[in-house]
Amino acid sequence: MQKEIDKNSLYSIIMYYQGGTYISQVKAKEIKDALILWIKNLDVSVIENFSNEDKKELQNLVIEETPCLIDGMENIWYADFLLGKNYMHAHIIKTEGSINDLADL
């Protein structure tokens, strides 16, 4: 039996919110899908001053947002969101392979 090839890429999301830095990873086919999946899986209990209402607002905002590819970079995007009076900043990095591939280095 052949192993099924995973056509999803690994995306690392580094989020900055109210002085805290939060890092997550998701697998998705493209950047927009990665953002949507990231928000869906976001655990509000680990983010200080972030509520389920903030998460719902963020889910609505991410549908409208198109992350900007950072000038001169490949596979690194930036997005920001205004939640009430607070900005959330996110860097999204598309990586090849998985963390297990680093063991071979």
N, C-alpha and C positions, 0 to 999 in steps of 0.2 A: 504494500500500500504506500503510495506516495504521500509525502508530507505536504499539506496545503500551504501554498505561499501566501503570506500575509501582505496584502498590498497597501496596508496602512503605514503611515510614517509616525515616528515618535516625535511629539512636540513637547518641549519643556516651557512652562509658563512661569515667569518670575513676576509676581505681583507686589506692588508697593501700596499700602493703604494705612493712613494715619500713623505713620512712623514704624509700621511693621513690614517685614518682608516675608512673603509666603511663596513656596515653590511647589509646583505640581507637574505631573506628566500625564499625557493622554495619547492614545493612538487614534489617528484619523486620516482620512484620505486627502484632506486639504485644510488650509489654514482656518477657513470659516467654520468648518465642522469641528475643528480642534477647539475653537473658542466656545462654541455652543456646548460641546461635551464637557469642557472644563467647568463652565458655569453650572451645568446640571449636577456635576459631582462635587461642587464646592461645599466644604463642610463649614457652615457658619459658626459652629461652636469654637473653632480654633482661631477665628479672626476677631480681634478686639473691636468692640463698637460696631459690629456688622450683624444685621438682623435678617430674618427670613424675608422681611419686606424689602430690604436692600437687595437681597438675592433676586427677588422677583423683578425689581426695577432693572437690575443688571441684565437679567435674561431678556427683557424687552429692548434694552439699549444695544446688546450685542447683535441682535438681528439687524439693526440699522447701521452698525459700525463696520467699516472695512479697515482692518489693520494696515498701517503704512509700512512698506518695506523700507528699512533704514538705508539711507544713501550709502553707496559703496559696499554694502554688505550683501551676502547671499544667504537666504533662509533665516533672516532675523527681522522680525516685525515689531512695531510698537502700536499700542492702542491706549487711549485713556477714556475714562468715563466719569461723568459728574453725577454723584449720588447725593442728592440733597445739596449740602454745602461742602461736601468732601470729594476730592478727586481720587480716583483709583488709577494707577498706572500699571501697565503690563507690557513686558517684553516676551515675545513668543519666538522660540528657537526650534527650527525643524532640524532634527538630528538623524543621521543614518545609523542603522543597526540598533543595538540595545546595550544596556549597561553590561550585560554578560560578554559582549564582544571586547570590552576593555581588558578582560582577564588575560587575553592572548598577547597583550602588549608587553 
